[in-house]
Amino acid sequence: MQFIALTSIGIEHLLAEELEQAGVTLGKQSVGSVRFETDNSTAQRICMMTRFATRIMLLIDESEEISNKDALYKFARFQAWQDWFGPTQTFAIEFNGTNTELKNTQFSGLVIKDGVVDYFNDLYEQRPNVDKSEPNIRIIAKLNRDKCALYIDYSGPRLSDRGYRTKQGKAPIREHLAAALVKRSGWLDDITQPLFDPCCGSGTLLIEAAGMANNAPTNTDREFAFKRLPSFRKAKFDIVKAELKEQQQDNNLWLVGSDIDSKLVEVAEQNADRAGVSNTIKFKQGDANQLRSIAKRPGVVISNLPYGERIGSMAELVNLHRNMGVAFKKYFPNWKLALLGTDDSLFKLLKLSREKRYKFKNGPLDAEFNLYELNERQVNQNERATGLNYEGSSAFANRVKKNKQALKSWLKKEQVTAYRVYDADIPEYNVAVDVYNDCAVIFEYAAPKEIEDDVAQKRLQDVITLTAQQLNIEPENIAVKVRKRQKGEAQYTSMDKQNRFEIVEEFGAKFKVNLFDYLDTGLFLDHRLARRYIQENANGKRVLNLFAYTGSVSVHAALGGAKAVTTVDMSKTYLKWAEENFALNELKNTRFRFEQADCLKWLEYAQGQYDLIFLDPPTFSNSKRMKEAFDVQRDHIQLLTWIKNILSPNGTLVFSNNKRGFKMDEVALIGLGLKADNISEKTLSPDFKRNKQIHNSWLITHG
């Protein structure tokens, strides 16, 4: 009988070795799969003991002449389906692949279904029913150009789901991939040595290691698909199952796992208990930033290191890898390291030379598994005390320190708790650094084309470390917004939100900001003085805030005594945020209105009169009100034409935008009967004086 075993990309060789040791005849090895020949009992044994396969399928037949619908139908129609199931059983079709004629997998699946049903109608005058959710038999068809193979699902549900994980961490690793890492680590060559996972999460790596060391079968207590085949004999199966359990050992193992999350440690303990290995693994709470020796004799450190599964978490990762690199050399001499990660630039922070590298797929992510030997040369290699990459890093550190000192008296006087401390002051360090209470946001500007990505990455890592040092801010409180091109499927991988909020103050107003979950934080710091102008001039006036974002201008207007405040934005999320900012400042009035609308459409049909209007449109935007995408340079006069209709005779418009090199069309403005006073310089607070072009601002009134 011919079978195919499926697995993840990168561990096909391990699967092939495992199958060969099980006594099968190996066939073709492809990306993510290995073919083999064996008998029923051995195939069943493999399903119960495999560490690396995710699915086993039994080959029915294959053809290299499936070019169209008719050929596919005949191929399915003339198989001996009664050998695999009967007309009273249910079945489902799983179809993969296309060619020039068969372009729709759903249609191709229906063609095979028709062939199967017609076969049973002709033979029994009775047809089996389709059950897509829980069929008795699942037929799998794989088409590659004109070559089509038909399989029966032999193993059933994914073999990597061992059944002991009911809960897992944020970045789980599949059990079969965890087993592959244990195998590649070399620990199994001497299971008497310690095995330590400093970022153990839900314990998968150590649980798999314990099972492998003790030769424990992986899947003896599940319902396999082969049990529903006519060839299944329960007595023979029970014998194979008993033999596997008899081969299980009870070795004295030295396995230790730690994680900073105490709840995950509890989950790991529960998972180990369900897997029957709780007595061989010691789990404890511990911070990987503060590693210490765990044994007097050397062993293996194995871990699936944290990656950026949360937006803005890069500072924590940089700090973690640097700290781990130092700790490994100090507390783990002569140990071996086996570390999985997704970012080579973070591995470089360990300051270690790897011995081997393996590439894997961890779900949709490209991952690499690096092996290190902490020999005397590695441990004793000289390293600058700072561990920083460039001589210019000290210049960046000094500039941050100098800027912070220069702003000190102003911050205290104005009681401002959110401000910019650095803005690309040094060309080589092309970032902005904003402080929010005891947190910081680092925003990386796009690096010039002539700067290599590796260089920009290393400089950014220096920026993160030095920002934490100079501002005395913990790395976990630093959000990093990186403009980095994602590779492959990583760009489609969703990031977890931290949902961390800070409350900051300016000129008596309080605002909720989110530093980690969005590109912007909820408060544009460079508009601080424009907001103060609104507050100082809003008393008794009807105020309109367009493209309002989270409503910070509206809050200042309300605090300034505005008679009415209308807040308009297209985003329901931002308007809700604006309402929360109003509640934070205990502002409640029926004349404080929030309207969800496309501001351009709203303006075109707006009625009424407003005494004070704040308008800060985007530089570019798609809008149904424009023939083309909105461009603030091209379309600002159209915008101001609409504004004129609702600006009261003695009213004032505060017009602002962030387009570099923006030019006001003064001739067209005069034609509208409006006049403008450029106040850009006056709206730059001390923390933004270094960047004169961060925004443009005008006061516009009737002429």
For each residue, the residues with C-beta under 8 A, 3 or more apart:
1: 37 38 39 40 43 58 59
2: 27 35 36 37 58 59
3: 35 36 37 38 43 56 57 58 59 154
4: 33 34 35 36 56 57 59 151
5: 15 19 33 34 35 36 46 50 53 55 56 57
6: 32 33 53 54 55 56 57
7: 11 12 15 32 33 34 52 53 54 176
8: 11 32 54 174 176 177 180 360 361 362
9: 12 31 32 360 361
10: 180 358 359 360 361
11: 7 8 14 15 52 176 177 180 360
12: 7 9 15 16 29 30 31 32 33 34
13: 16 17 29
14: 11 17 18 52 180 183 184
15: 5 7 11 12 18 19 34 50 52 53
16: 12 13 19 20 26 29 34
17: 13 14 20 21
18: 14 15 21 22 50 51 52 53
19: 5 15 16 22 24 26 34 36 46
20: 16 17 23 24 26
21: 17 18
22: 18 19 38 42 45 46 49
23: 20 38 42
24: 19 20 36 37 38 42 46
25: 36 37 38
26: 16 19 20 29 34 35 36
27: 2 34 35 36 37
28: 34 35
29: 12 13 16 26 33 34 35
30: 12 33 34 35
31: 9 12
32: 6 7 8 9 12
33: 4 5 6 7 12 29 30
34: 4 5 7 12 15 16 19 26 27 28 29 30
35: 2 3 4 5 26 27 28 29 30 59
36: 2 3 4 5 19 24 25 26 27
37: 1 2 3 24 25 27
38: 1 3 22 23 24 25 42 43 46
39: 1 42 43
40: 1 43 44 226 231 232 236
41: 44 45 236 237 240
42: 22 23 24 38 39 45 46
43: 1 3 38 39 40 46 47 56 58 154 226
44: 40 41 47 48 224 226 237 240
45: 22 41 42 48 49 240 243 244
46: 5 19 22 24 38 42 43 49 50 53 56
47: 43 44 50 56 154 155 159 219 224 226
48: 44 45 217 218 219 220 240 241 244
49: 22 45 46 217 218 219 244
50: 5 15 18 46 47 53 56 159 176 218 219
51: 18 176 179 180 183 208 211 212 218
52: 7 11 14 15 18 176 179 180
53: 5 6 7 15 18 46 50 56 155 159 176
54: 6 7 8 158 159 160 174 176
55: 5 6 153 155 158 159
56: 3 4 5 6 43 46 47 50 53 154 155 159
57: 3 4 5 6 140 151 152 153 154 155
58: 1 2 3 43 151 152 153 154 226
59: 1 2 3 4 35 62 149 150 151
60: 79 84 150 151 152
61: 75 79 149 150
62: 59 147 148 149 150
63: 66 71 75 147 148
64: 146 147
65: 71 146
66: 63 71 72 75 99 102 143 146 147 148
67: 71 99 100 101 146
68: 71 72 101 102
69: 72 73 101 102 111
70: 73 74
71: 63 65 66 67 68 74 75
72: 66 68 69 75 76 102 108 111 112 115 148
73: 69 70 76 77 111 112 114 115
74: 70 71 77 78 115
75: 61 63 66 71 72 78 79 115 148 150
76: 72 73 79 111 112 114 115 116 119 141 150
77: 73 74 115 116 118 119
78: 74 75 119
79: 60 61 75 76 115 116 119 150
80: 83
81: 84 85 116 119 120
82: 85 86 120 123
83: 80 230
84: 60 81 137 152 229 230
85: 81 82 89 91 128 136 137 228 229 230
86: 82 89 128
87: 120 123 124 126 127 128
88: 126 128
89: 85 86 128 136 137 228
90: 128 129 130 131 134 135 136 137
91: 85 116 128 129 130 131 135 136 137 138 139
92: 130 131 132 135 137 138 139
93: 109 110 112 113 116 130 139 141
94: 109 138 139 140 141 153
95: 105 106 108 109 112 140 141 143
96: 105 140 141 142 143
97: 105 141 142 143 144 148
98: 102 103 104 105 108 143
99: 66 67 102 103 143 144 145 146
100: 67 103
101: 67 68 69
102: 66 68 69 72 98 99 107 108 111 143
103: 98 99 100
104: 98 107 108
105: 95 96 97 98 108 109
106: 95 109 110
107: 102 104 110 111
108: 72 95 98 102 104 105 111 112 141 143
109: 93 94 95 105 106 112 113 141
110: 93 106 107 113 114
111: 69 72 73 76 102 107 108 114 115
112: 72 73 76 93 95 108 109 115 116 139 141 150
113: 93 109 110 116 117 130
114: 73 76 110 111 117 118
115: 72 73 74 75 76 77 79 111 112 118 119
116: 76 77 79 81 91 93 112 113 119 120 128 139
117: 113 114 120 121 127 128
118: 77 114 115 121 122
119: 76 77 78 79 81 115 116 122 123
120: 81 82 87 116 117 123 124 126 127 128
121: 117 118 124 125 126 127
122: 118 119 125
123: 82 87 119 120
124: 87 120 121
125: 121 122
126: 87 88 120 121
127: 87 117 120 121
128: 85 86 87 88 89 90 91 116 117 120
129: 90 91
130: 90 91 92 93 113 135
131: 90 91 92 134 135 136
132: 92 135
133:
134: 90 131
135: 90 91 92 130 131 132 138
136: 85 89 90 91 131 228
137: 84 85 89 90 91 92 152 153 225 228 229
138: 91 92 94 135 152 153 225
139: 91 92 93 94 112 116 150 151 152 153
140: 57 94 95 96 150 151 152 153
141: 76 93 94 95 96 97 108 109 112 148 149 150 151
142: 96 97 148 149 151
143: 66 95 96 97 98 99 102 108 147 148
144: 97 99 147 148
145: 99
146: 64 65 66 67 99
147: 62 63 64 66 143 144
148: 62 63 66 72 75 97 141 142 143 144
149: 59 61 62 141 142
150: 59 60 61 62 75 76 79 112 139 140 141
151: 4 57 58 59 60 139 140 141 142 154
152: 57 58 60 84 137 138 139 140 225 229
153: 55 57 58 94 137 138 139 140 156 225
154: 3 43 47 56 57 58 151 224 225 226 229
155: 47 53 55 56 57 159 224 225 226
156: 153 222 223 224 225 226
157: 161 222
158: 54 55 161
159: 47 50 53 54 55 56 155 176 218 219
160: 54 174 175 176 177
161: 157 158 165 175
162: 165 175 218 219 275
163: 219 221 222 274
164: 207 271 272 274 275
165: 161 162 168 172 175 202 204 271
166: 270 271 274
167: 202 267 270 271
168: 165 172 201 202 204 267
169: 172 201 202 259 261 264 267
170: 201 309 310 496
171: 201 304 306 307 309
172: 165 168 169 201 202 204
173: 177 178 181 201 204 205 304 340 362
174: 8 54 160 177 178 362 363
175: 160 161 162 165 178 179 204 208 218
176: 7 8 11 50 51 52 53 54 159 160 179 180
177: 8 11 160 173 174 180 181 360 362
178: 173 174 175 181 182 204 205 207 208 304
179: 51 52 175 176 182 183 208 211 212
180: 8 10 11 14 51 52 176 177 183 184 360
181: 173 177 178 184 185 205 302 304 338 340 369
182: 178 179 185 187 188 205 208 209 212 302
183: 14 51 179 180 188 212
184: 14 180 181 338 358 369 371
185: 181 182 188 300 302 336 338 371
186: 189 300 336 338 371
187: 182 190 191 193 195 209 299 300 302 336 338
188: 182 183 185 191 209 212 213
189: 186
190: 187 193
191: 187 188 213 251 253
192: 252 254
193: 187 190 254 297 298 299 300
194: 254 255 256 294 295 297 298 299 300
195: 187 206 209 253 254 255 256 299 300 302
196: 255 256 257 258 294 295 299 300 301 302
197: 200 203 205 206 256 257 258 301 302 303
198: 258 286 288 291 301 303 324
199: 258 259 288 303 304 305 306
200: 197 203 205 206 257 258 259 264 265 268 283 303
201: 168 169 170 171 172 173 204 259 264 268 304
202: 165 167 168 169 172 264 267 268 271
203: 197 200 206 207 257 267 268 269 271 272 281 283
204: 165 168 172 173 175 178 201 207 208 271
205: 173 178 181 182 197 200 208 209 257 302 303 304
206: 195 197 200 203 209 210 255 256 257 268 272 281
207: 164 178 203 204 210 211 268 271 272 275 277 281
208: 51 175 178 179 182 204 205 211 212
209: 182 187 188 195 205 206 212 213 253 255 302
210: 206 207 213 214 216 253 255 272 275 277 280 281
211: 51 179 207 208 214 216 218 275 277
212: 51 179 182 183 188 208 209 215 216
213: 188 191 209 210 249 251 253
214: 210 211 248 249 250 251 253 277 280
215: 212 247 248 249
216: 210 211 212 248 276 277
217: 48 49 220 241 244 245 248
218: 48 49 50 51 159 162 175 211
219: 47 48 49 50 159 162 163 222 224
220: 48 217 241 244 245
221: 163
222: 156 157 163 219
223: 156 227
224: 44 47 154 155 156 219 227
225: 137 138 152 153 154 155 156 228 229
226: 40 43 44 47 58 154 155 156 229 231 232
227: 223 224 232 234 237
228: 85 89 136 137 225 232
229: 84 85 137 152 154 225 226 232
230: 83 84 85
231: 40 226
232: 40 226 227 228 229 237
233: 236 237
234: 227 237 238
235: 238 239
236: 40 41 233 239 240
237: 41 44 227 232 233 234 240 241
238: 234 235 241 242
239: 235 236 242 243
240: 41 44 45 48 236 237 243 244
241: 48 217 220 237 238 244 245
242: 238 239 245 246
243: 45 239 240 246 247
244: 45 48 49 217 220 240 241 247 248
245: 217 220 241 242 248
246: 242 243
247: 215 243 244
248: 214 215 216 217 244 245
249: 213 214 215
250: 214
251: 191 213 214 280
252: 192 280
253: 191 195 209 210 213 214 280 281
254: 192 193 194 195 295 299
255: 194 195 196 206 209 210 280 281 282
256: 194 195 196 197 206 281 282 283 284 294 295
257: 196 197 200 203 205 206 265 268 281 282 283 284
258: 196 197 198 199 200 265 283 284 285 286 288
259: 169 199 200 201 264 265 268 283 285 286
260: 285 286 287 288
261: 169 264 265 285
262: 265 266 285
263: 266 267
264: 169 200 201 202 259 261 267 268
265: 200 257 258 259 261 262 268 269 283 284 285
266: 262 263 269 270
267: 167 168 169 202 203 263 264 270 271
268: 200 201 202 203 206 207 257 259 264 265 271 272 281 283
269: 203 265 266 272 273 278 283
270: 166 167 266 267 273 274
271: 164 165 166 167 202 203 204 207 267 268 274 275
272: 164 203 206 207 210 268 269 275 277 278 281 283
273: 269 270 276 278
274: 163 164 166 270 271
275: 162 164 207 210 211 271 272 278
276: 216 273
277: 207 210 211 214 216 272 280 281
278: 269 272 273 275 281
279:
280: 210 214 251 252 253 255 277
281: 203 206 207 210 253 255 256 257 268 272 277 278
282: 255 256 257
283: 200 203 256 257 258 259 265 268 269 272
284: 256 257 258 265
285: 258 259 260 261 262 265
286: 198 258 259 260 290 291
287: 260 290
288: 198 199 258 260 291 320 323 324
289: 319 320 323 324
290: 286 287 323 327
291: 198 286 288 323 324 327 328 331 332
292: 327 331
293: 296 331 332
294: 194 196 256
295: 194 196 254 256 298 299
296: 293
297: 193 194
298: 193 194 295 332 333 334 335 336 374
299: 187 193 194 195 196 254 295 335 336
300: 185 186 187 193 194 195 196 335 336 337 338
301: 196 197 198 328 332 335 336 337 338 339
302: 181 182 185 187 195 196 197 205 209 337 338 339
303: 197 198 199 200 205 338 339 340
304: 171 173 178 181 199 201 205 340 362
305: 199 320 321 339 340 341 346
306: 171 199 309 313 316 317 320
307: 171 317 341 342 343 346 365
308: 311 313 314 317 342 343 495
309: 170 171 306 313 495 496
310: 170 313 495 496 497 498 516
311: 308 479 495 496 497 498 516 517 518
312: 315 441 479 480 481 498 515 516 517
313: 306 308 309 310 316 317 480 498 516
314: 308 317 318 464 480 482
315: 312 318 319 442 464 467 468 475 476 478 479 480
316: 306 313 319 320 475 476 478
317: 306 307 308 313 314 320 321 343 346
318: 314 315 321 322 346 349 461 464 465 475
319: 289 315 316 322 323 464 465 468 475
320: 288 289 305 306 316 317 323 324 475
321: 305 317 318 324 325 346 347 349 350
322: 318 319 325 326 349 387 465
323: 288 289 290 291 319 320 326 327
324: 198 288 289 291 320 321 327 328 350
325: 321 322 328 329 349 350 351 352 387
326: 322 323 329 330 387
327: 290 291 292 323 324 330 331 332
328: 291 301 324 325 331 332 335 337 350 352 372 374
329: 325 326 332 333 351 352 374 378 379
330: 326 327
331: 291 292 293 327 328
332: 291 293 298 301 327 328 329 335 337 374
333: 298 329 374 376 379
334: 298 374 375
335: 298 299 300 301 328 332 374
336: 185 186 187 298 299 300 301 371 372 373 374
337: 300 301 302 328 332 352 370 371 372 373 374
338: 181 184 185 186 187 300 301 302 303 369 370 371 372
339: 301 302 303 305 347 369 370 372
340: 173 181 303 304 305 360 362 367 368 369 370
341: 305 307 344 346 347 367 368 370
342: 307 308 362 365 366 367 368 490
343: 307 308 317 346 347
344: 341 347 348 368
345: 348 349 454 457 458 461
346: 305 307 317 318 321 341 343 349
347: 321 339 341 343 344 350 354 368 370
348: 344 345 351 458
349: 318 321 322 325 345 346 387 461
350: 321 324 325 328 347 372
351: 325 329 348 381 383 387
352: 325 328 329 337 372 374 378
353: 372 378
354: 347 357 370 371 372
355: 371 372 373
356: 370 371
357: 354 368 369 370 371
358: 10 184 368 369 371
359: 10 366 367 368 369
360: 8 9 10 11 177 180 340 367 368 369
361: 8 9 10 364 365 366 367
362: 8 173 174 177 304 340 342 365 367
363: 174
364: 361 488 489 490 492 493
365: 307 342 361 362 489 490 493
366: 342 359 361 487 488 490
367: 340 341 342 359 360 361 362
368: 340 341 342 344 347 357 358 359 360
369: 181 184 338 339 340 357 358 359 360
370: 337 338 339 340 341 347 354 356 357
371: 184 185 186 336 337 338 354 355 356 357 358
372: 328 336 337 338 339 350 352 353 354 355 378
373: 336 337 355 378
374: 298 328 329 332 333 334 335 336 337 352 378 379
375: 334 378 379
376: 333 379 380
377: 380 381
378: 329 352 353 372 373 374 375 381
379: 329 333 374 375 376
380: 376 377
381: 351 377 378
382:
383: 351 387
384: 387 388
385:
386: 393 465
387: 322 325 326 349 351 383 384 465
388: 384 393 462 465 466
389: 393 458 459 461 462
390: 393 428 458 459 462
391: 394
392: 395 396 426 428 429 459
393: 386 388 389 390 396 397 459 462 466
394: 391 397 398
395: 392 398 399 426 429
396: 392 393 399 400 422 426 428 429 462 463 466
397: 393 394 400 401 466 469 470
398: 394 395 401 402
399: 395 396 402 403 422 425 426
400: 396 397 403 404 421 422 433 466 467 470 471
401: 397 398 404 405 470
402: 398 399 405 406
403: 399 400 406 407 421 422 425 687
404: 400 401 407 408 421 470 471
405: 401 402 408
406: 402 403 686
407: 403 404 410 411 419 421 686 687
408: 404 405 411 412
409: 412 413
410: 407 413 414 416 685 686 687
411: 407 408 414 415 416 417 419
412: 408 409 415
413: 409 410
414: 410 411 506 507
415: 411 412 505 506 507 508
416: 410 411 419 505 506 507 528
417: 411 436 437 504 505 506
418: 434 435 436 437 504 505 506 513 523 525
419: 407 411 416 434 435 525 685 687
420: 423 432 433 434 435 525 526 687 688
421: 400 403 404 407 433 434 435 471 687
422: 396 399 400 403 425 431 432 433
423: 420 432 433 688 690 691 694
424: 427 429 430 431 432 445 691
425: 399 403 422 429 690
426: 392 395 396 399 429
427: 424 430
428: 390 392 396 459
429: 392 395 396 424 425 426 459 462 463
430: 424 427 444 445 446 447 448
431: 422 424 442 443 444 445 460 463
432: 420 422 423 424 442 443 445
433: 400 420 421 422 423 440 441 442 443 463 467 471
434: 418 419 420 421 440 441 443 521 525
435: 418 419 420 421 439 440 471 473
436: 417 418 439 440 441 502 504 513 515 521
437: 417 418 502 503 504
438: 473 474 477
439: 435 436 473 477 478 479 502 515
440: 433 434 435 436 467 471 473 477 478 479
441: 312 433 434 436 478 479 480 481 515 521
442: 315 431 432 433 460 463 464 467 478 479 480 481
443: 431 432 433 434 481
444: 430 431 447 456 460 480 481 482 483
445: 424 430 431 432 483
446: 430 483
447: 430 444 451 453 456
448: 430 451
449:
450:
451: 447 448 455 456
452: 455 456
453: 447 456 457
454: 345 457 458
455: 451 452 458 459
456: 444 447 451 452 453 459 460
457: 345 453 454 460 461
458: 345 348 389 390 454 455 461 462
459: 389 390 392 393 428 429 455 456 462 463
460: 431 442 444 456 457 463 464 480 482
461: 318 345 349 389 457 458 464 465
462: 388 389 390 393 396 429 458 459 465 466
463: 396 429 431 433 442 459 460 466 467
464: 314 315 318 319 442 460 461 467 468 475 478 480
465: 318 319 322 386 387 388 461 462 468 469
466: 388 393 396 397 400 462 463 469 470
467: 315 400 433 440 442 463 464 470 471 473 478
468: 315 319 464 465 471 472 473 474 475 478
469: 397 465 466 472
470: 397 400 401 404 466 467
471: 400 404 421 433 435 440 467 468
472: 468 469
473: 435 438 439 440 467 468 477 478
474: 438 468 477 478
475: 315 316 318 319 320 464 468 478
476: 315 316
477: 438 439 440 473 474
478: 315 316 439 440 441 442 464 467 468 473 474 475
479: 311 312 315 439 440 441 442 515 516
480: 312 313 314 315 441 442 444 460 464
481: 312 441 442 443 444 519
482: 314 444 460
483: 444 445 446
484:
485:
486: 490 491
487: 366 490 491
488: 364 366 491
489: 364 365 492 493
490: 342 364 365 366 486 487 493
491: 486 487 488
492: 364 489
493: 364 365 489 490
494:
495: 308 309 310 311
496: 170 309 310 311
497: 310 311 516 517
498: 310 311 312 313 516 517
499: 514 517
500: 514 515 516 517
501: 512 513 514
502: 436 437 439 512 513 514 515
503: 437 510 511 512 513 584
504: 417 418 436 437 510 511 513 523
505: 415 416 417 418 508 509 510 511
506: 414 415 416 417 418 509 511 528 531 532
507: 414 415 416 528 531 532 535 556
508: 415 505 559
509: 505 506 531 535 552 555 556 559 585
510: 503 504 505 581 584 585
511: 503 504 505 506 522 523 550 552 555 581 584
512: 501 502 503 522 550 577 580 581 584
513: 418 436 501 502 503 504 521 522 523
514: 499 500 501 502 517 518 521 522
515: 312 436 439 441 479 500 502 521
516: 310 311 312 313 479 497 498 500
517: 311 312 497 498 499 500 514
518: 311 514 521 522
519: 481
520: 524 549
521: 434 436 441 513 514 515 518
522: 511 512 513 514 518 549 550 577
523: 418 504 511 513 550 552
524: 520 527 549 552 616
525: 418 419 420 434 528 687 688
526: 420 684 685 688 694 695
527: 524 530 531 552 553 616 656 683 695
528: 416 506 507 525 531 532 685
529: 532 533 682 683 684 685
530: 527 533 534 553 614 654 656 683 697
531: 506 507 509 527 528 534 535 552 553 556
532: 506 507 528 529 535 536 556
533: 529 530 536 537 654 683
534: 530 531 537 538 543 553 556 557 560 612 614 654
535: 507 509 531 532 538 556 557 559 560
536: 532 533 560
537: 533 534 541 560 612 652
538: 534 535 541 543 556 557 558 560 561 562 612
539: 560 561 562
540: 561 562 563
541: 537 538 557 562 563 611 612
542: 562 563 564 566 608 609 610 611 612 648
543: 534 538 554 557 562 564 565 566 610 611 612 613 614
544: 566 568 610 612 613 614 646
545: 548 551 553 554 557 565 566 567 568 613 614
546: 568 599 602 603 613 614 615 616 617
547: 568 569 599 615 616 617 618
548: 545 551 553 554 567 568 569 574 575 578
549: 520 522 524 552 569 574 578
550: 511 512 522 523 574 577 578 581
551: 545 548 554 555 567 569 574 575 577 578 579 581 582 594
552: 509 511 523 524 527 531 549 555 556 581
553: 527 530 531 534 545 548 556 557 614 616
554: 543 545 548 551 557 558 565 567 578 581 582 592
555: 509 511 551 552 558 559 578 581 582 585 587
556: 507 509 531 532 534 535 538 552 553 559 560
557: 534 535 538 541 543 545 553 554 560 562 565 612 614
558: 538 554 555 562 565 582 585 587 589 592
559: 508 509 535 555 556 585 587
560: 534 535 536 537 538 539 556 557
561: 538 539 540
562: 538 539 540 541 542 543 557 558 565 612
563: 540 541 542 591
564: 542 543 591 592 593
565: 543 545 554 557 558 562 589 591 592 593
566: 542 543 544 545 593 595 610
567: 545 548 551 554 575 578 592 593 594 595
568: 544 545 546 547 548 595 596 597 599 602
569: 547 548 549 551 574 575 578 596 597 599
570: 596 597 598 599
571: 574 575 596
572: 575 576 596
573: 576 577
574: 548 549 550 551 569 571 577 578
575: 548 551 567 569 571 572 578 579 594 595 596
576: 572 573 579 580
577: 512 522 550 551 573 574 580 581
578: 548 549 550 551 554 555 567 569 574 575 581 582 594
579: 551 575 576 582 583 594
580: 512 576 577 583 584
581: 510 511 512 550 551 552 554 555 577 578 584 585
582: 551 554 555 558 578 579 585 587 588 592
583: 579 580 586 587 588
584: 503 510 511 512 580 581
585: 509 510 555 558 559 581 582
586: 583
587: 555 558 559 582 583 592
588: 582 583 592
589: 558 565 592
590:
591: 563 564 565
592: 554 558 564 565 567 582 587 588 589
593: 564 565 566 567
594: 551 567 575 578 579
595: 566 567 568 575 602
596: 568 569 570 571 572 575
597: 568 569 570 601 602
598: 570 601 602 623 624 625
599: 546 547 568 569 570 602 603 617
600: 603 604 621 623 625 626 630 639
601: 597 598 604 605 623 624 625
602: 546 568 595 597 598 599 605 606
603: 546 599 600 606 639 642 643 646
604: 600 601 625 642
605: 601 602
606: 602 603 642 645 646
607: 646
608: 542 646
609: 542 646 647 648 651
610: 542 543 544 566 613 646 647 648 651
611: 541 542 543 648 650 651 652
612: 534 537 538 541 542 543 544 557 562 651 652 654
613: 543 544 545 546 610 643 646 647 651 652 653 654
614: 530 534 543 544 545 546 553 557 653 654 656
615: 546 547 639 643 653 654 655 656
616: 524 527 546 547 553 655 656 657
617: 546 547 599 621 630 632 636 639 657
618: 547 621 630 632
619: 631 632 657 658 659
620: 629 630 631 632
621: 600 617 618 629 630
622: 629 630
623: 598 600 601 626 629 630
624: 598 601
625: 598 600 601 604 630
626: 600 623 629 630 635
627:
628: 631
629: 620 621 622 623 626
630: 600 617 618 620 621 622 623 625 626 635
631: 619 620 628 634 635
632: 617 618 619 620 635 636 639 657 659 662
633: 636 659 662 663
634: 631
635: 626 630 631 632 638 639
636: 617 632 633 639 640 655 657 664 665
637: 640 641 665 668 669 672
638: 635 641 642
639: 600 603 615 617 632 635 636 642 643
640: 636 637 643 644 653 655 669 672 674 700
641: 637 638 644 645 672
642: 603 604 606 638 639 645 646
643: 603 613 615 639 640 646 647 653 700
644: 640 641 647 672 673 674 702
645: 606 641 642
646: 544 603 606 607 608 609 610 613 642 643
647: 609 610 613 643 644 651 652 653 701 702
648: 542 609 610 611 651
649: 702
650: 611 701 702
651: 609 610 611 612 613 647 648 701 702
652: 537 611 612 613 647 699 700 701
653: 613 614 615 640 643 647 698 699 700 701
654: 530 533 534 612 613 614 615 697 698 699 700
655: 615 616 636 640 676 697 698 699 700
656: 527 530 614 615 616 683 695 696 697 698
657: 616 617 619 632 636 662 695 696
658: 619 694 695 696
659: 619 632 633 662 696
660: 693
661: 693
662: 632 633 657 659 696
663: 633
664: 636 669 676 678 698
665: 636 637 668 669
666: 669 670 676
667: 670 671
668: 637 665 671 672
669: 637 640 664 665 666 672 674 675 676 700
670: 666 667 673 674 675 703
671: 667 668
672: 637 640 641 644 668 669
673: 644 670 702 703
674: 640 644 669 670 700 701 702 703
675: 669 670 700 701 702 703
676: 655 664 666 669 698 699 700
677: 698 699 700
678: 664 681 696 697 698
679: 682 683 697 698 699
680: 683 684 692 695 696 697 698
681: 678 684 692
682: 529 679 697
683: 527 529 530 533 656 679 680 695 697
684: 526 529 680 681 688 689 692 694
685: 410 419 526 528 529 688 689
686: 406 407 410 689
687: 403 407 410 419 420 421 525
688: 420 423 525 526 684 685 691 694
689: 684 685 686 692
690: 423 425
691: 423 424 688 694
692: 680 681 684 689
693: 660 661
694: 423 526 658 684 688 691
695: 526 527 656 657 658 680 683
696: 656 657 658 659 662 678 680
697: 530 654 655 656 678 679 680 682 683
698: 653 654 655 656 664 676 677 678 679 680
699: 652 653 654 655 676 677 679
700: 640 643 652 653 654 655 669 674 675 676 677
701: 647 650 651 652 653 674 675
702: 644 647 649 650 651 673 674 675
703: 670 673 674 675
